[in-house]
Amino acid sequence: MEYVYGALVLHAAGKPVSEENLKKVLTAAGVKVDDTRVKALTAALEGVNIDEALKAAVAMPAAAPAAAPAAEKKDEKKKEEKKEEEKVSEEEAAAGLGALFGL
């Protein structure tokens, strides 16, 4: 996570997110730098518009909680339907048993 935070700090400061700059930020923060992770992150961010990615990331959490209550309502409806099915099944079973004994 600190690698991503370092890249965000560089971006916010208007500096290019390069291996050299990211290493400097991480070292200044007291992080033991892993060159492989630095290279992987800078390669992954190459050609990415960080501003657009941040806007998309901010918009996503706002939509996620709205979907959760709908899912809960569906679960409640399914539970109610199952209870109704169980009740009908018990009544039918009882009626079938009565027929066996001539009731």
VEXROLUM-239019 format. One record per residue: residue in one letter; x, y, z of N, C-alpha, C, O, CB in turn. Coordinates in nm, 4 decimals, padded with zeros to 6 digits. Glycine has a CB too. Layout:
N
+------+----------+----------+----------+----------+----------+----------+----------+----------+----------+----------+----------+----------+----------+----------+----------+
! resn !      n.u !      n.v !      n.w !     ca.u !     ca.v !     ca.w !      c.u !      c.v !      c.w !      o.u !      o.v !      o.w !     cb.u !     cb.v !     cb.w !
+------+----------+----------+----------+----------+----------+----------+----------+----------+----------+----------+----------+----------+----------+----------+----------+
!    A !        X !        Y !        Z !        X !        Y !        Z !        X !        Y !        Z !        X !        Y !        Z !        X !        Y !        Z !
...
+------+----------+----------+----------+----------+----------+----------+----------+----------+----------+----------+----------+----------+----------+----------+----------+
END
This chain:
103
+------+----------+----------+----------+----------+----------+----------+----------+----------+----------+----------+----------+----------+----------+----------+----------+
! resn !      n.u !      n.v !      n.w !     ca.u !     ca.v !     ca.w !      c.u !      c.v !      c.w !      o.u !      o.v !      o.w !     cb.u !     cb.v !     cb.w !
+------+----------+----------+----------+----------+----------+----------+----------+----------+----------+----------+----------+----------+----------+----------+----------+
!    M !  00.0809 ! -00.1179 !  00.0000 !  00.0000 !  00.0000 !  00.0000 !  00.0860 !  00.1255 !  00.0000 !  00.0519 !  00.2262 ! -00.0621 ! -00.0925 ! -00.0008 !  00.1183 !
!    E !  00.1971 !  00.1175 !  00.0701 !  00.2773 !  00.2382 !  00.0770 !  00.3326 !  00.2775 ! -00.0593 !  00.3617 !  00.3948 ! -00.0828 !  00.3903 !  00.2197 !  00.1751 !
!    Y !  00.3472 !  00.1818 ! -00.1480 !  00.3958 !  00.2121 ! -00.2827 !  00.2916 !  00.2937 ! -00.3593 !  00.3250 !  00.3900 ! -00.4285 !  00.4291 !  00.0817 ! -00.3592 !
!    V !  00.1670 !  00.2543 ! -00.3461 !  00.0592 !  00.3283 ! -00.4124 !  00.0470 !  00.4673 ! -00.3515 !  00.0304 !  00.5661 ! -00.4231 ! -00.0755 !  00.2522 ! -00.4009 !
!    Y !  00.0553 !  00.4744 ! -00.2192 !  00.0491 !  00.6054 ! -00.1534 !  00.1641 !  00.6946 ! -00.2003 !  00.1458 !  00.8143 ! -00.2225 !  00.0533 !  00.5892 !  00.0004 !
!    G !  00.2808 !  00.6363 ! -00.2148 !  00.3946 !  00.7132 ! -00.2639 !  00.3695 !  00.7678 ! -00.4038 !  00.4034 !  00.8822 ! -00.4342 !  00.5198 !  00.6273 ! -00.2635 !
!    A !  00.3100 !  00.6850 ! -00.4882 !  00.2774 !  00.7303 ! -00.6239 !  00.1736 !  00.8423 ! -00.6195 !  00.1808 !  00.9368 ! -00.6980 !  00.2252 !  00.6126 ! -00.7095 !
!    L !  00.0775 !  00.8319 ! -00.5282 ! -00.0239 !  00.9372 ! -00.5157 !  00.0372 !  01.0670 ! -00.4638 ! -00.0025 !  01.1757 ! -00.5057 ! -00.1371 !  00.8916 ! -00.4224 !
!    V !  00.1324 !  01.0560 ! -00.3739 !  00.2011 !  01.1755 ! -00.3235 !  00.2756 !  01.2430 ! -00.4378 !  00.2692 !  01.3650 ! -00.4530 !  00.2992 !  01.1392 ! -00.2082 !
!    L !  00.3457 !  01.1647 ! -00.5173 !  00.4170 !  01.2213 ! -00.6318 !  00.3211 !  01.2887 ! -00.7286 !  00.3479 !  01.3985 ! -00.7774 !  00.4964 !  01.1127 ! -00.7042 !
!    H !  00.2109 !  01.2236 ! -00.7557 !  00.1127 !  01.2808 ! -00.8475 !  00.0559 !  01.4108 ! -00.7923 !  00.0427 !  01.5087 ! -00.8659 ! -00.0004 !  01.1811 ! -00.8739 !
!    A !  00.0223 !  01.4130 ! -00.6639 ! -00.0337 !  01.5328 ! -00.6012 !  00.0664 !  01.6487 ! -00.6024 !  00.0281 !  01.7653 ! -00.6114 ! -00.0763 !  01.5021 ! -00.4573 !
!    A !  00.1947 !  01.6146 ! -00.5932 !  00.2992 !  01.7168 ! -00.5955 !  00.3332 !  01.7614 ! -00.7373 !  00.4123 !  01.8538 ! -00.7563 !  00.4240 !  01.6648 ! -00.5270 !
!    G !  00.2734 !  01.6958 ! -00.8369 !  00.2991 !  01.7324 ! -00.9755 !  00.4290 !  01.6753 ! -01.0294 !  00.4787 !  01.7203 ! -01.1326 !  00.3011 !  01.8809 ! -00.9888 !
!    K !  00.4837 !  01.5780 ! -00.9613 !  00.6089 !  01.5140 ! -01.0054 !  00.5760 !  01.3884 ! -01.0840 !  00.4729 !  01.3255 ! -01.0601 !  00.7009 !  01.4796 ! -00.8840 !
!    P !  00.6629 !  01.3511 ! -01.1779 !  00.6390 !  01.2276 ! -01.2527 !  00.6553 !  01.1049 ! -01.1626 !  00.7435 !  01.1006 ! -01.0768 !  00.7348 !  01.2184 ! -01.3727 !
!    V !  00.5689 !  01.0058 ! -01.1838 !  00.5770 !  00.8823 ! -01.1061 !  00.6772 !  00.7913 ! -01.1759 !  00.6414 !  00.7084 ! -01.2596 !  00.4361 !  00.8128 ! -01.0920 !
!    S !  00.8033 !  00.8091 ! -01.1390 !  00.9118 !  00.7300 ! -01.1965 !  00.9721 !  00.6435 ! -01.0868 !  00.9462 !  00.6644 ! -00.9683 !  01.0204 !  00.8215 ! -01.2616 !
!    E !  01.0517 !  00.5473 ! -01.1271 !  01.1165 !  00.4588 ! -01.0302 !  01.2021 !  00.5394 ! -00.9326 !  01.1973 !  00.5183 ! -00.8114 !  01.2028 !  00.3534 ! -01.1025 !
!    E !  01.2788 !  00.6300 ! -00.9864 !  01.3692 !  00.7103 ! -00.9036 !  01.2916 !  00.7944 ! -00.8020 !  01.3252 !  00.7961 ! -00.6836 !  01.4555 !  00.8014 ! -00.9921 !
!    N !  01.1888 !  00.8636 ! -00.8484 !  01.1106 !  00.9488 ! -00.7587 !  01.0360 !  00.8665 ! -00.6536 !  01.0289 !  00.9059 ! -00.5372 !  01.0113 !  01.0328 ! -00.8390 !
!    L !  00.9812 !  00.7537 ! -00.6942 !  00.9077 !  00.6697 ! -00.6004 !  01.0013 !  00.6134 ! -00.4925 !  00.9643 !  00.6056 ! -00.3754 !  00.8372 !  00.5550 ! -00.6753 !
!    K !  01.1216 !  00.5748 ! -00.5329 !  01.2196 !  00.5260 ! -00.4355 !  01.2541 !  00.6344 ! -00.3335 !  01.2667 !  00.6066 ! -00.2143 !  01.3473 !  00.4783 ! -00.5071 !
!    K !  01.2691 !  00.7582 ! -00.3812 !  01.3012 !  00.8696 ! -00.2912 !  01.1897 !  00.8913 ! -00.1892 !  01.2163 !  00.9095 ! -00.0704 !  01.3250 !  00.9986 ! -00.3716 !
!    V !  01.0655 !  00.8894 ! -00.2358 !  00.9518 !  00.9111 ! -00.1458 !  00.9433 !  00.7991 ! -00.0427 !  00.9238 !  00.8250 !  00.0760 !  00.8200 !  00.9201 ! -00.2257 !
!    L !  00.9578 !  00.6761 ! -00.0875 !  00.9486 !  00.5622 !  00.0035 !  01.0615 !  00.5628 !  00.1060 !  01.0392 !  00.5340 !  00.2235 !  00.9506 !  00.4319 ! -00.0751 !
!    T !  01.1815 !  00.5952 !  00.0618 !  01.2959 !  00.6011 !  00.1520 !  01.2743 !  00.7115 !  00.2554 !  01.3023 !  00.6921 !  00.3737 !  01.4271 !  00.6251 !  00.0730 !
!    A !  01.2252 !  00.8260 !  00.2117 !  01.1993 !  00.9366 !  00.3036 !  01.0922 !  00.8999 !  00.4063 !  01.0934 !  00.9507 !  00.5185 !  01.1565 !  01.0611 !  00.2256 !
!    A !  01.0001 !  00.8120 !  00.3680 !  00.8945 !  00.7689 !  00.4593 !  00.9400 !  00.6562 !  00.5507 !  00.8647 !  00.6139 !  00.6384 !  00.7729 !  00.7248 !  00.3810 !
!    G !  01.0620 !  00.6071 !  00.5318 !  01.1151 !  00.5019 !  00.6172 !  01.0759 !  00.3617 !  00.5744 !  01.0806 !  00.2682 !  00.6543 !  01.0704 !  00.5242 !  00.7561 !
!    V !  01.0376 !  00.3470 !  00.4491 !  00.9975 !  00.2166 !  00.3966 !  01.1182 !  00.1496 !  00.3330 !  01.1954 !  00.2125 !  00.2606 !  00.8817 !  00.2305 !  00.2939 !
!    K !  01.1332 !  00.0193 !  00.3616 !  01.2395 ! -00.0569 !  00.2954 !  01.1934 ! -00.0821 !  00.1523 !  01.0934 ! -00.1504 !  00.1301 !  01.2710 ! -00.1929 !  00.3711 !
!    V !  01.2651 ! -00.0279 !  00.0568 !  01.2235 ! -00.0289 ! -00.0828 !  01.2553 ! -00.1625 ! -00.1485 !  01.3666 ! -00.2139 ! -00.1380 !  01.2909 !  00.0845 ! -00.1591 !
!    D !  01.1542 ! -00.2180 ! -00.2170 !  01.1695 ! -00.3397 ! -00.2968 !  01.1682 ! -00.2955 ! -00.4430 !  01.0653 ! -00.2516 ! -00.4943 !  01.0545 ! -00.4464 ! -00.2661 !
!    D !  01.2825 ! -00.3073 ! -00.5092 !  01.2961 ! -00.2595 ! -00.6474 !  01.1955 ! -00.3251 ! -00.7417 !  01.1455 ! -00.2602 ! -00.8336 !  01.4374 ! -00.2854 ! -00.6979 !
!    T !  01.1659 ! -00.4513 ! -00.7200 !  01.0720 ! -00.5225 ! -00.8069 !  00.9328 ! -00.4615 ! -00.7975 !  00.8654 ! -00.4427 ! -00.8988 !  01.0669 ! -00.6715 ! -00.7704 !
!    R !  00.8906 ! -00.4310 ! -00.6766 !  00.7578 ! -00.3714 ! -00.6579 !  00.7510 ! -00.2306 ! -00.7168 !  00.6487 ! -00.1906 ! -00.7724 !  00.7219 ! -00.3674 ! -00.5088 !
!    V !  00.8601 ! -00.1566 ! -00.7040 !  00.8661 ! -00.0215 ! -00.7606 !  00.8540 ! -00.0295 ! -00.9126 !  00.7782 !  00.0460 ! -00.9734 !  00.9983 !  00.0503 ! -00.7198 !
!    K !  00.9289 ! -00.1211 ! -00.9735 !  00.9233 ! -00.1366 ! -01.1192 !  00.7846 ! -00.1806 ! -01.1645 !  00.7331 ! -00.1311 ! -01.2647 !  01.0284 ! -00.2379 ! -01.1664 !
!    A !  00.7245 ! -00.2728 ! -01.0912 !  00.5916 ! -00.3220 ! -01.1274 !  00.4878 ! -00.2102 ! -01.1199 !  00.4034 ! -00.1974 ! -01.2086 !  00.5509 ! -00.4381 ! -01.0356 !
!    L !  00.4943 ! -00.1303 ! -01.0151 !  00.3967 ! -00.0221 ! -01.0000 !  00.4146 !  00.0845 ! -01.1071 !  00.3167 !  00.1294 ! -01.1667 !  00.4084 !  00.0411 ! -00.8616 !
!    T !  00.5363 !  00.1248 ! -01.1317 !  00.5583 !  00.2282 ! -01.2328 !  00.5190 !  00.1769 ! -01.3713 !  00.4679 !  00.2532 ! -01.4533 !  00.7057 !  00.2737 ! -01.2324 !
!    A !  00.5421 !  00.0497 ! -01.3977 !  00.5011 ! -00.0076 ! -01.5265 !  00.3487 ! -00.0130 ! -01.5368 !  00.2922 !  00.0132 ! -01.6430 !  00.5608 ! -00.1492 ! -01.5446 !
!    A !  00.2826 ! -00.0470 ! -01.4264 !  00.1361 ! -00.0550 ! -01.4269 !  00.0722 !  00.0823 ! -01.4426 ! -00.0355 !  00.0946 ! -01.5009 !  00.0862 ! -00.1207 ! -01.2984 !
!    L !  00.1378 !  00.1850 ! -01.3911 !  00.0820 !  00.3206 ! -01.3991 !  00.1193 !  00.3929 ! -01.5287 !  00.0704 !  00.5026 ! -01.5558 !  00.1292 !  00.4025 ! -01.2806 !
!    E !  00.2048 !  00.3317 ! -01.6067 !  00.2472 !  00.3941 ! -01.7314 !  00.1270 !  00.4081 ! -01.8252 !  00.0601 !  00.3098 ! -01.8572 !  00.3601 !  00.3116 ! -01.7985 !
!    G !  00.1012 !  00.5296 ! -01.8680 ! -00.0102 !  00.5552 ! -01.9589 ! -00.1450 !  00.5668 ! -01.8904 ! -00.2466 !  00.5835 ! -01.9578 ! -00.0169 !  00.4476 ! -02.0601 !
!    V ! -00.1484 !  00.5584 ! -01.7581 ! -00.2742 !  00.5694 ! -01.6845 ! -00.2959 !  00.7150 ! -01.6445 ! -00.2057 !  00.7803 ! -01.5921 ! -00.2741 !  00.4769 ! -01.5589 !
!    N ! -00.4164 !  00.7646 ! -01.6698 ! -00.4519 !  00.8989 ! -01.6257 ! -00.4964 !  00.8872 ! -01.4798 ! -00.6085 !  00.8447 ! -01.4520 ! -00.5652 !  00.9627 ! -01.7168 !
!    I ! -00.4098 !  00.9243 ! -01.3885 ! -00.4354 !  00.9062 ! -01.2460 ! -00.5558 !  00.9880 ! -01.2006 ! -00.6328 !  00.9430 ! -01.1158 ! -00.3122 !  00.9449 ! -01.1646 !
!    D ! -00.5725 !  01.1074 ! -01.2562 ! -00.6880 !  01.1903 ! -01.2190 ! -00.8192 !  01.1195 ! -01.2528 ! -00.9118 !  01.1182 ! -01.1717 ! -00.6817 !  01.3268 ! -01.2906 !
!    E ! -00.8271 !  01.0615 ! -01.3711 ! -00.9483 !  00.9890 ! -01.4115 ! -00.9696 !  00.8649 ! -01.3254 ! -01.0828 !  00.8331 ! -01.2891 ! -00.9401 !  00.9491 ! -01.5595 !
!    A ! -00.8622 !  00.7956 ! -01.2932 ! -00.8723 !  00.6765 ! -01.2091 ! -00.9232 !  00.7133 ! -01.0699 ! -01.0030 !  00.6399 ! -01.0117 ! -00.7360 !  00.6056 ! -01.1991 !
!    L ! -00.8776 !  00.8263 ! -01.0165 ! -00.9240 !  00.8709 ! -00.8851 ! -01.0713 !  00.9104 ! -00.8886 ! -01.1455 !  00.8811 ! -00.7949 ! -00.8396 !  00.9885 ! -00.8361 !
!    K ! -01.1138 !  00.9762 ! -00.9953 ! -01.2550 !  01.0127 ! -01.0066 ! -01.3432 !  00.8892 ! -01.0134 ! -01.4501 !  00.8859 ! -00.9525 ! -01.2779 !  01.1000 ! -01.1296 !
!    A ! -01.2999 !  00.7886 ! -01.0862 ! -01.3762 !  00.6644 ! -01.0977 ! -01.3795 !  00.5912 ! -00.9643 ! -01.4811 !  00.5316 ! -00.9284 ! -01.3163 !  00.5740 ! -01.2066 !
!    A ! -01.2689 !  00.5953 ! -00.8908 ! -01.2630 !  00.5270 ! -00.7610 ! -01.3521 !  00.5954 ! -00.6587 ! -01.4101 !  00.5287 ! -00.5730 ! -01.1190 !  00.5220 ! -00.7094 !
!    V ! -01.3637 !  00.7258 ! -00.6661 ! -01.4488 !  00.8004 ! -00.5731 ! -01.5954 !  00.7742 ! -00.6036 ! -01.6772 !  00.7686 ! -00.5118 ! -01.4187 !  00.9514 ! -00.5806 !
!    A ! -01.6298 !  00.7582 ! -00.7293 ! -01.7693 !  00.7376 ! -00.7682 ! -01.8195 !  00.5982 ! -00.7330 ! -01.9387 !  00.5812 ! -00.7073 ! -01.7854 !  00.7613 ! -00.9167 !
!    M ! -01.7334 !  00.4996 ! -00.7312 ! -01.7756 !  00.3619 ! -00.7082 ! -01.8315 !  00.3372 ! -00.5682 ! -01.9376 !  00.2756 ! -00.5580 ! -01.6603 !  00.2700 ! -00.7321 !
!    P ! -01.7670 !  00.3813 ! -00.4591 ! -01.8225 !  00.3529 ! -00.3270 ! -01.9603 !  00.4145 ! -00.3054 ! -02.0401 !  00.3599 ! -00.2292 ! -01.7285 !  00.4027 ! -00.2211 !
!    A ! -01.9897 !  00.5254 ! -00.3698 ! -02.1199 !  00.5886 ! -00.3526 ! -02.2308 !  00.5009 ! -00.4091 ! -02.3420 !  00.5016 ! -00.3563 ! -02.1218 !  00.7260 ! -00.4198 !
!    A ! -02.2035 !  00.4264 ! -00.5137 ! -02.3048 !  00.3411 ! -00.5753 ! -02.3189 !  00.2068 ! -00.5037 ! -02.4271 !  00.1481 ! -00.5046 ! -02.2710 !  00.3180 ! -00.7212 !
!    A ! -02.2141 !  00.1584 ! -00.4433 ! -02.2171 !  00.0263 ! -00.3807 ! -02.3150 !  00.0166 ! -00.2636 ! -02.3901 ! -00.0808 ! -00.2583 ! -02.0792 ! -00.0099 ! -00.3333 !
!    P ! -02.3191 !  00.1115 ! -00.1692 ! -02.4141 !  00.0976 ! -00.0584 ! -02.5592 !  00.1017 ! -00.1031 ! -02.6452 !  00.0434 ! -00.0370 ! -02.3906 !  00.2059 !  00.0426 !
!    A ! -02.5882 !  00.1681 ! -00.2119 ! -02.7262 !  00.1751 ! -00.2598 ! -02.7749 !  00.0384 ! -00.3065 ! -02.8940 !  00.0085 ! -00.2969 ! -02.7381 !  00.2769 ! -00.3737 !
!    A ! -02.6856 ! -00.0434 ! -00.3561 ! -02.7241 ! -00.1753 ! -00.4048 ! -02.7439 ! -00.2748 ! -00.2902 ! -02.8186 ! -00.3714 ! -00.3051 ! -02.6190 ! -00.2277 ! -00.5016 !
!    A ! -02.6797 ! -00.2531 ! -00.1789 ! -02.6870 ! -00.3479 ! -00.0678 ! -02.8278 ! -00.3644 ! -00.0112 ! -02.8691 ! -00.4786 !  00.0091 ! -02.5944 ! -00.3040 !  00.0417 !
!    P ! -02.9046 ! -00.2585 !  00.0158 ! -03.0394 ! -00.2783 !  00.0693 ! -03.1302 ! -00.3559 ! -00.0256 ! -03.2160 ! -00.4317 !  00.0197 ! -03.1020 ! -00.1448 !  00.1004 !
!    A ! -03.1130 ! -00.3382 ! -00.1544 ! -03.1946 ! -00.4123 ! -00.2504 ! -03.1656 ! -00.5619 ! -00.2386 ! -03.2568 ! -00.6441 ! -00.2470 ! -03.1678 ! -00.3629 ! -00.3949 !
!    A ! -03.0413 ! -00.5960 ! -00.2196 ! -03.0050 ! -00.7366 ! -00.2050 ! -03.0650 ! -00.7944 ! -00.0772 ! -03.1083 ! -00.9096 ! -00.0756 ! -02.8521 ! -00.7532 ! -00.2045 !
!    E ! -03.0677 ! -00.7157 !  00.0292 ! -03.1266 ! -00.7617 !  00.1546 ! -03.2757 ! -00.7874 !  00.1382 ! -03.3283 ! -00.8849 !  00.1918 ! -03.1026 ! -00.6593 !  00.2659 !
!    K ! -03.3442 ! -00.7000 !  00.0639 ! -03.4872 ! -00.7176 !  00.0418 ! -03.5146 ! -00.8461 ! -00.0356 ! -03.6112 ! -00.9168 ! -00.0066 ! -03.5449 ! -00.5973 ! -00.0332 !
!    K ! -03.4303 ! -00.8764 ! -00.1335 ! -03.4465 ! -00.9989 ! -00.2110 ! -03.4294 ! -01.1205 ! -00.1226 ! -03.5036 ! -01.2181 ! -00.1340 ! -03.3470 ! -01.0035 ! -00.3266 !
!    D ! -03.3297 ! -01.1138 ! -00.0330 ! -03.3070 ! -01.2252 !  00.0589 ! -03.4273 ! -01.2451 !  00.1502 ! -03.4671 ! -01.3584 !  00.1771 ! -03.1805 ! -01.2013 !  00.1424 !
!    E ! -03.4858 ! -01.1342 !  00.1982 ! -03.6026 ! -01.1434 !  00.2855 ! -03.7204 ! -01.2061 !  00.2104 ! -03.7926 ! -01.2892 !  00.2655 ! -03.6412 ! -01.0037 !  00.3394 !
!    K ! -03.7392 ! -01.1659 !  00.0850 ! -03.8488 ! -01.2210 !  00.0052 ! -03.8283 ! -01.3706 ! -00.0168 ! -03.9234 ! -01.4485 ! -00.0099 ! -03.8595 ! -01.1479 ! -00.1303 !
!    K ! -03.7052 ! -01.4101 ! -00.0431 ! -03.6767 ! -01.5520 ! -00.0644 ! -03.7056 ! -01.6316 !  00.0617 ! -03.7610 ! -01.7413 !  00.0547 ! -03.5308 ! -01.5721 ! -00.1077 !
!    K ! -03.6685 ! -01.5771 !  00.1769 ! -03.6938 ! -01.6455 !  00.3033 ! -03.8435 ! -01.6599 !  00.3277 ! -03.8898 ! -01.7650 !  00.3721 ! -03.6282 ! -01.5698 !  00.4195 !
!    E ! -03.9204 ! -01.5524 !  00.2979 ! -04.0653 ! -01.5575 !  00.3163 ! -04.1276 ! -01.6618 !  00.2238 ! -04.2171 ! -01.7361 !  00.2640 ! -04.1279 ! -01.4190 !  00.2905 !
!    E ! -04.0794 ! -01.6667 !  00.0995 ! -04.1315 ! -01.7640 !  00.0043 ! -04.1022 ! -01.9063 !  00.0499 ! -04.1867 ! -01.9949 !  00.0375 ! -04.0722 ! -01.7399 ! -00.1343 !
!    K ! -03.9823 ! -01.9275 !  00.1025 ! -03.9461 ! -02.0608 !  00.1499 ! -04.0334 ! -02.1019 !  00.2675 ! -04.0746 ! -02.2175 !  00.2765 ! -03.7983 ! -02.0655 !  00.1898 !
!    K ! -04.0624 ! -02.0077 !  00.3584 ! -04.1471 ! -02.0375 !  00.4725 ! -04.2872 ! -02.0764 !  00.4254 ! -04.3471 ! -02.1709 !  00.4766 ! -04.1535 ! -01.9171 !  00.5680 !
!    E ! -04.3387 ! -02.0015 !  00.3265 ! -04.4717 ! -02.0322 !  00.2733 ! -04.4724 ! -02.1703 !  00.2079 ! -04.5676 ! -02.2464 !  00.2244 ! -04.5157 ! -01.9246 !  00.1716 !
!    E ! -04.3670 ! -02.2023 !  00.1342 ! -04.3579 ! -02.3325 !  00.0694 ! -04.3532 ! -02.4437 !  00.1738 ! -04.4151 ! -02.5486 !  00.1559 ! -04.2339 ! -02.3391 ! -00.0215 !
!    E ! -04.2798 ! -02.4208 !  00.2827 ! -04.2709 ! -02.5210 !  00.3876 ! -04.4068 ! -02.5429 !  00.4533 ! -04.4431 ! -02.6563 !  00.4846 ! -04.1674 ! -02.4795 !  00.4921 !
!    K ! -04.4822 ! -02.4347 !  00.4744 ! -04.6135 ! -02.4465 !  00.5359 ! -04.7070 ! -02.5275 !  00.4473 ! -04.7789 ! -02.6146 !  00.4964 ! -04.6725 ! -02.3080 !  00.5632 !
!    V ! -04.7069 ! -02.5004 !  00.3204 ! -04.7923 ! -02.5727 !  00.2270 ! -04.7511 ! -02.7191 !  00.2240 ! -04.8358 ! -02.8085 !  00.2224 ! -04.7847 ! -02.5107 !  00.0852 !
!    S ! -04.6236 ! -02.7424 !  00.2233 ! -04.5750 ! -02.8798 !  00.2190 ! -04.6189 ! -02.9569 !  00.3423 ! -04.6558 ! -03.0737 !  00.3303 ! -04.4230 ! -02.8824 !  00.2069 !
!    E ! -04.6162 ! -02.8964 !  00.4601 ! -04.6579 ! -02.9625 !  00.5830 ! -04.8080 ! -02.9930 !  00.5793 ! -04.8511 ! -03.1002 !  00.6218 ! -04.6238 ! -02.8752 !  00.7051 !
!    E ! -04.8870 ! -02.8983 !  00.5284 ! -05.0322 ! -02.9185 !  00.5202 ! -05.0659 ! -03.0314 !  00.4232 ! -05.1521 ! -03.1149 !  00.4505 ! -05.1025 ! -02.7884 !  00.4764 !
!    E ! -04.9975 ! -03.0325 !  00.3110 ! -05.0216 ! -03.1375 !  00.2135 ! -04.9808 ! -03.2726 !  00.2694 ! -05.0495 ! -03.3725 !  00.2480 ! -04.9463 ! -03.1087 !  00.0838 !
!    A ! -04.8713 ! -03.2759 !  00.3397 ! -04.8231 ! -03.4009 !  00.3979 ! -04.9237 ! -03.4524 !  00.5017 ! -04.9509 ! -03.5723 !  00.5076 ! -04.6833 ! -03.3808 !  00.4626 !
!    A ! -04.9780 ! -03.3627 !  00.5823 ! -05.0749 ! -03.4022 !  00.6837 ! -05.2026 ! -03.4570 !  00.6184 ! -05.2604 ! -03.5549 !  00.6657 ! -05.1083 ! -03.2826 !  00.7750 !
!    A ! -05.2454 ! -03.3929 !  00.5100 ! -05.3650 ! -03.4381 !  00.4385 ! -05.3419 ! -03.5773 !  00.3783 ! -05.4315 ! -03.6617 !  00.3799 ! -05.4032 ! -03.3369 !  00.3273 !
!    G ! -05.2234 ! -03.5999 !  00.3264 ! -05.1898 ! -03.7288 !  00.2692 ! -05.1885 ! -03.8385 !  00.3736 ! -05.2312 ! -03.9503 !  00.3450 ! -05.0565 ! -03.7218 !  00.2008 !
!    L ! -05.1413 ! -03.8104 !  00.4926 ! -05.1375 ! -03.9085 !  00.6004 ! -05.2805 ! -03.9437 !  00.6461 ! -05.3099 ! -04.0590 !  00.6778 ! -05.0540 ! -03.8544 !  00.7196 !
!    G ! -05.3679 ! -03.8429 !  00.6488 ! -05.5071 ! -03.8664 !  00.6878 ! -05.5752 ! -03.9617 !  00.5943 ! -05.6578 ! -04.0426 !  00.6367 ! -05.5838 ! -03.7370 !  00.6925 !
!    A ! -05.5418 ! -03.9536 !  00.4675 ! -05.6035 ! -04.0420 !  00.3683 ! -05.5603 ! -04.1872 !  00.3920 ! -05.6372 ! -04.2794 !  00.3649 ! -05.5659 ! -03.9972 !  00.2248 !
!    L ! -05.4416 ! -04.2076 !  00.4407 ! -05.3948 ! -04.3421 !  00.4703 ! -05.4788 ! -04.4102 !  00.5794 ! -05.4997 ! -04.5314 !  00.5762 ! -05.2491 ! -04.3374 !  00.5125 !
!    F ! -05.5248 ! -04.3330 !  00.6725 ! -05.5985 ! -04.3883 !  00.7850 ! -05.7496 ! -04.3729 !  00.7692 ! -05.8247 ! -04.4022 !  00.8622 ! -05.5535 ! -04.3224 !  00.9127 !
!    G ! -05.7931 ! -04.3284 !  00.6560 ! -05.9364 ! -04.3172 !  00.6287 ! -05.9992 ! -04.1948 !  00.6940 ! -06.1191 ! -04.1955 !  00.7220 ! -06.0076 ! -04.4415 !  00.6760 !
!    L ! -05.9226 ! -04.0912 !  00.7187 ! -05.9780 ! -03.9692 !  00.7777 ! -06.0186 ! -03.8705 !  00.6734 ! -06.0672 ! -03.7623 !  00.7063 ! -05.8794 ! -03.9055 !  00.8707 !
+------+----------+----------+----------+----------+----------+----------+----------+----------+----------+----------+----------+----------+----------+----------+----------+
END
